[in-house]
Amino acid sequence: MAVTIGINGFGRIGRLVFRQLLSDKNFQIAGINDAAKPNLLAYLLKYDTLGRTSPAETLKAGPDFITVRGKTVKVLGETDPARLPWKKFKVDLVLECSGLNGEQAAAHIGAGAKRVLIAGPGGEQVSTVVFGVNEKKIGPQDRIISAGSAAVNCLALLAKALHELAPIRSGIVTILHSSAGERPGQDGIPLGFRRARAGAFDIIPSPAGAVGDIGLLIPGLEGRIAGAAQRVPAASGSSVLLDAVVETGDLDAEILNRAMKAKSNRAFGYNGEEIISSDVTGCGYGALFDATQTLVLPLGDGLFQVHAVSWYGNESSYASQLARTIKYCAGLPPKGGSSKAPREEAGKPAPEKTAREDSSLLPRKPLINFHR
């Protein structure tokens, strides 16, 4: 029996995850909630400037549904998540892509969903999970979890691989994030002084929110990594540059690259060619390690300065990580029942304890921001 999914917010992330789950017979997408009309959602699902365009794709749109490859999905336009029909649709998991935080996303649980995965930061009270780093810590009691950001996923995968090879003593992270797709070609409405400037032409210094979560994701790195971001005028494709002091017996670029290649998997990829940012458009890895940029400098006394770089596709990498996390969660027993679908790359789940909905967490007014 298929696992039933609801998607709240059908922007680029929601659409990319939709495409991945649609082709998996273990999943059924029961409903999409978005303010846009179904015909526009179908059009954007078919045509994507920076992603995969599918002009041959057969899509139909009605007043409250879209049909893709013969599968009909209900389209809702509800602004209050507490009123969504997840109970009626028997939804097992909601992918939250509208910008709600963990407290606000509890409305999906109140509306009948068994679990919620937030595509973005969830707040201090919600556990952040990066597939390939700490997904095995998800338990049946974790009804609302956050997948962090695309940069969090890339950095965590890179830092974990390096830390396991040679313990990190300290590190400075620089995130080069594509900004041309999110800011106009001229100065606009302020999002802070620098973020108000034209992203298509400028390198814009920005805070690196990803860095603060790394100590929570990887034991032993609390307080050891700091960093910042630079938004750069690239259409798509971003990278994480980790400059770290590590402690080990022997290390050079060849040893480090060989170890990174040995650690590669479906979440953490390895590249040995001279690629550039556009080459990672559509990348499915959460992080793609770039061996051509590795630098290692001996400091003495068993310490080494390391420069390690990983790429990620702005939306494609993150959407793939979300899909993997959803499939992992599908292997955890839902409330009051057993698993509905096989879980990818999972350990044996612990028995679930009955959870009670907490109506005090439900929002008192419409919260969904469909313009995220």
C-alpha positions in Angstrom: 0.0 0.0 0.0 1.4 3.4 -1.0 2.4 6.1 1.5 0.2 9.1 1.1 1.9 12.5 0.8 0.5 16.1 1.0 2.5 19.1 -0.3 2.0 22.5 1.2 3.4 25.2 -1.1 4.2 24.2 -4.7 7.2 26.4 -5.5 10.3 25.0 -7.2 11.2 22.8 -4.3 7.7 21.4 -4.0 7.5 20.7 -7.7 10.9 19.0 -7.9 10.1 16.7 -5.0 6.7 16.0 -6.6 8.5 14.9 -9.8 10.6 12.5 -7.9 7.8 10.9 -5.8 5.5 10.7 -8.7 7.6 8.1 -10.4 7.9 6.0 -7.2 5.0 3.4 -6.9 5.5 3.4 -3.1 4.1 6.9 -2.9 0.8 8.6 -3.7 0.4 12.4 -3.7 -3.1 13.1 -2.4 -3.1 16.8 -2.4 -1.2 20.0 -3.2 -2.0 23.2 -1.3 -1.1 26.5 -3.1 -2.7 29.8 -3.9 -2.0 29.6 -7.6 -4.5 28.2 -10.0 -4.1 24.6 -11.1 -3.5 25.5 -14.8 -0.5 27.7 -13.7 0.8 25.0 -11.4 0.7 22.5 -14.3 2.4 24.9 -16.6 5.3 25.5 -14.1 5.5 21.8 -13.5 6.0 21.3 -17.2 8.4 24.2 -18.0 11.3 25.2 -15.8 13.9 27.8 -16.9 16.7 26.5 -14.6 15.7 22.9 -14.2 14.3 20.2 -16.3 11.8 21.2 -19.0 9.4 18.5 -20.1 7.5 19.8 -23.2 6.4 16.3 -24.1 4.9 15.8 -20.6 1.1 15.2 -20.7 -0.6 17.4 -18.1 -4.2 18.4 -17.6 -5.6 20.9 -15.2 -9.2 21.3 -13.9 -10.8 23.8 -11.5 -9.3 21.9 -8.5 -6.9 19.3 -9.8 -4.0 18.5 -12.0 -3.4 15.2 -13.8 0.1 14.1 -14.6 0.9 10.8 -16.3 -2.6 9.6 -15.7 -2.5 10.4 -11.9 -4.9 13.0 -10.7 -3.9 15.2 -7.7 -6.3 17.4 -5.8 -5.3 21.1 -5.7 -6.3 23.2 -2.7 -6.1 26.9 -2.1 -6.4 27.0 1.7 -4.6 29.7 3.6 -5.1 28.2 7.1 -3.2 25.0 7.4 -5.4 23.9 10.3 -8.3 23.6 7.8 -6.5 21.3 5.3 -8.2 18.0 4.7 -5.3 15.8 5.6 -7.4 13.5 7.8 -9.9 13.0 5.0 -7.1 12.2 2.5 -5.4 9.9 5.1 -2.1 11.7 4.7 0.9 10.0 6.2 3.4 12.9 5.7 3.1 16.5 4.7 6.0 18.2 2.9 5.9 21.8 4.2 7.3 24.2 1.6 5.4 27.4 2.3 7.7 28.9 4.9 6.0 27.7 8.2 8.2 27.1 11.2 7.9 24.1 13.5 5.3 25.6 15.8 3.2 26.7 12.9 3.6 23.4 11.0 1.9 21.6 14.0 -1.3 22.7 12.3 -0.8 19.9 9.8 -0.7 17.4 12.6 -3.9 18.9 14.0 -5.5 18.6 10.5 -4.8 14.9 10.5 -1.3 14.4 9.0 0.8 11.8 10.8 4.2 13.6 10.2 5.5 16.8 8.7 8.9 17.4 7.0 9.7 21.1 6.8 11.7 22.2 3.7 13.7 24.8 5.5 14.7 25.8 9.1 12.1 24.7 11.6 13.1 26.7 14.7 14.8 25.8 17.9 12.2 23.2 19.1 12.3 21.1 15.9 15.1 18.6 15.2 17.1 19.2 12.0 17.9 16.2 9.9 20.3 15.9 7.0 20.1 12.6 5.1 23.5 11.0 5.1 24.5 12.7 8.4 22.0 12.0 11.2 18.8 10.6 9.7 19.0 7.5 11.8 18.2 9.6 14.8 14.6 10.1 13.5 12.2 8.1 15.7 8.5 7.4 15.5 8.0 10.1 18.1 9.5 12.8 15.8 6.3 14.0 14.1 7.7 17.3 12.9 11.3 17.6 11.6 13.2 20.1 9.6 15.5 19.3 6.6 17.5 22.6 7.2 18.6 24.3 4.0 20.4 23.3 0.9 23.6 24.9 2.3 23.2 23.1 5.6 22.9 19.8 3.8 26.0 20.4 1.7 28.2 21.7 4.6 27.1 18.9 6.9 27.9 16.2 4.4 31.3 17.7 3.7 32.2 18.4 7.3 31.1 14.9 8.4 33.3 13.2 5.8 36.3 15.3 6.7 35.8 15.0 10.5 35.7 11.3 10.2 38.9 11.2 8.3 40.8 13.8 10.4 39.1 15.5 13.4 38.4 19.1 12.8 39.9 21.5 15.4 38.5 24.6 13.9 37.1 25.8 10.6 36.0 28.8 8.5 33.2 28.2 6.0 32.5 30.4 2.9 29.2 29.6 1.1 29.1 30.8 -2.5 25.4 30.9 -3.2 23.8 31.6 -6.5 21.6 34.8 -6.3 20.7 35.7 -9.8 17.5 33.7 -9.7 16.2 35.3 -6.5 16.9 39.0 -7.0 16.1 41.2 -10.0 18.6 42.8 -12.4 18.3 46.1 -10.6 18.1 47.3 -7.0 14.8 46.5 -5.4 12.7 46.4 -2.2 15.1 46.0 0.7 15.7 42.7 2.3 18.4 44.4 4.4 20.8 46.9 2.8 23.0 44.5 0.9 20.2 42.1 -0.1 18.3 45.0 -1.7 21.0 45.3 -4.3 20.9 43.7 -7.8 21.8 40.0 -7.4 22.3 39.5 -11.2 25.3 41.8 -11.2 26.8 41.9 -7.7 28.6 39.7 -5.2 26.6 40.3 -2.0 28.0 39.4 1.5 25.3 37.6 3.5 25.0 35.8 6.9 25.6 32.0 6.8 22.7 30.5 8.7 23.9 27.0 7.9 26.9 27.2 10.1 25.1 27.4 13.4 23.4 24.0 12.9 26.5 22.0 12.3 27.4 21.4 15.9 23.9 20.0 16.5 24.2 17.7 13.5 27.7 16.4 14.0 28.8 15.7 17.6 32.2 17.2 18.5 31.9 20.3 16.2 30.0 22.5 18.6 31.5 25.9 18.5 34.4 24.9 16.2 33.1 26.2 12.8 32.2 29.8 11.9 31.4 31.2 8.5 29.7 33.6 6.1 28.1 33.5 2.7 28.6 35.4 -0.5 25.7 35.6 -3.0 27.1 35.5 -6.5 25.6 36.3 -9.9 25.3 32.7 -11.1 22.1 31.4 -12.6 22.3 28.1 -10.7 24.8 26.1 -8.8 26.4 26.9 -5.4 29.4 25.8 -3.5 30.7 25.4 0.1 34.4 26.1 0.8 35.6 24.7 4.1 39.0 25.9 5.4 39.8 23.8 8.5 42.6 22.9 10.8 42.5 19.2 11.3 44.5 16.8 13.5 45.9 13.5 12.1 49.0 11.5 11.7 49.6 12.0 7.9 47.7 13.9 5.3 48.1 15.3 1.8 45.7 16.2 -1.0 45.9 12.7 -2.5 45.1 11.0 0.8 42.2 13.3 1.5 40.7 12.9 -2.0 41.0 9.1 -1.8 39.2 9.1 1.5 36.4 11.3 0.2 35.9 9.1 -2.8 35.7 6.0 -0.5 32.9 7.8 1.5 30.8 8.7 -1.6 27.2 7.5 -1.7 23.9 8.7 -3.1 23.9 11.8 -0.8 27.6 12.6 -0.9 29.1 12.5 -4.4 32.7 12.7 -5.7 34.0 14.6 -8.7 37.5 14.6 -10.2 36.9 16.8 -13.2 37.2 20.6 -13.7 33.5 21.5 -13.5 31.9 24.9 -12.9 28.7 26.1 -11.3 26.4 25.5 -14.2 27.5 21.9 -14.4 25.8 21.1 -11.1 22.4 22.3 -12.3 20.1 19.3 -11.8 22.7 17.7 -9.4 21.0 15.0 -7.2 23.7 14.8 -4.6 23.3 16.8 -1.4 27.0 17.6 -1.7 29.3 16.9 -4.7 32.9 16.9 -3.4 35.4 18.6 -5.9 38.8 16.8 -5.7 40.3 19.3 -8.1 40.1 22.1 -5.5 41.6 20.3 -2.5 44.6 21.9 -0.7 46.5 20.6 2.3 49.2 22.5 4.2 51.2 20.9 7.0 51.3 23.1 10.2 53.4 20.8 12.4 52.6 18.8 15.5 50.1 16.7 13.7 48.0 19.7 12.5 47.1 20.4 8.9 45.3 23.3 7.1 42.8 21.9 4.7 40.8 23.6 1.9 37.9 21.3 0.9 35.1 22.2 -1.6 31.7 20.7 -2.4 29.1 21.8 -4.9 25.3 21.6 -4.7 22.4 22.4 -7.1 20.4 25.2 -5.6 17.1 23.4 -5.7 17.8 20.0 -7.3 20.3 18.8 -4.5 17.9 19.9 -1.8 14.8 18.4 -3.4 16.7 15.1 -3.7 17.7 15.2 -0.1 14.1 15.9 0.9 12.9 12.9 -1.2 15.4 10.7 0.5 14.3 11.8 3.9 10.6 11.3 3.0 11.4 7.7 1.9 13.4 7.1 5.1 10.5 8.4 7.2 8.1 6.1 5.2 9.9 3.2 6.8 9.0 4.4 10.3 5.7 3.0 11.6 2.9 5.5 11.4 0.8 6.3 14.4 -1.0 3.2 15.5 0.2 1.0 12.6 3.1 -0.6 10.8 5.3 0.5 7.9 3.6 1.1 4.5 6.7 1.1 2.3 10.3 0.0 2.4 12.7 2.5 3.9 15.9 3.4 2.0 19.2 3.0 3.8 17.6 2.7 7.3 18.3 0.8 10.4 15.7 -1.1 12.3 13.0 1.4 13.6 12.1 1.4 17.2 8.5 0.7 18.3 6.3 3.8 18.2 4.6 5.4 21.2 1.2 6.9 20.8 1.4 10.7 20.3 -1.3 13.1 21.2 -2.2 16.2 19.1 -1.5 19.4 20.9 -4.2 21.9 19.9 -2.3 24.7 21.7 0.2 24.7 18.9 -2.4 25.4 16.2 -2.2 28.8 14.6 -4.9 31.3 15.3 -4.9 33.0 11.9 -3.9 32.1 8.3 -0.1 31.7 8.2 0.8 30.3 4.8 3.1 32.5 2.8 2.8 31.2 -0.8 5.2 33.8 -2.1 8.3 32.2 -0.5 
